[in-house]
Every structure is written in C-alpha cells, then in structure tokens.
Amino acid sequence: MAIVYAFTGQAVLSLGIGAVEIVVKLVLYYGHERLWNWIGWGKLGHPLERLAVSRELEPKHLEEIRARLEELGYL
C-alpha cells in the first residue's frame, strides 16, 4: 500500500489495492498449499496408514499397532 501511495499519492487507491492484495495472497497461498499437499514427492507415509480403522478396535488390533510401532522404534 505504501508503494502505491508513494507513486500515486492517492490514499483510497492504495487502500483498495492493499485490500485486494491481501485477499489474492490468501487465495494463492491456500491453493499452493493444497496443490503441494496433493504432490507426494519425498513424503513418508504414516506407519499405521494401512490398518483398517473403520470399525471399533479390538485387542488384536491394538497388539498389531503396538508391534508395528516397536518395529519402527517408536516404543
């Protein structure tokens, strides 16, 4: 906003451009983060992502989780 004001001397114009800039940057940042999250380069998967958890966990599932975490050195 200060740069626009320095070049034009119009406060209303600089405030308007500043407001548009904030909105545009927010939208571009959100889109950039969504796109980058979609790209899987160099990302490690969660160690438990292959476990089915669409139902109530049973004791055998907890044992499987514990064993997997021990394999990975978390426990």
PEVEN-V670026 format. One record per backbone hydrogen bond with DSSP energy under -1.0 kcal/mol. CO is the residue of the C=O (numbers start at 0). NH is the residue of the N-H. Records with the same first field share a line. If there is no record, write none. Layout:
CO: NH ; NH
This chain:
0: 4
1: 5
2: 6
3: 7
4: 8
9: 13
10: 14
11: 15
12: 16
13: 17
14: 18
15: 19
16: 20
17: 21
18: 22
19: 23
20: 24
21: 25
22: 26
23: 27
24: 28
25: 29
26: 30
27: 31
28: 32
29: 33
30: 34
31: 35
32: 36
33: 37
34: 38
39: 42
45: 48
47: 50
57: 61
58: 62
59: 63
60: 64
61: 65
62: 66
63: 67
64: 68
65: 69
66: 70
67: 71
68: 73
69: 72
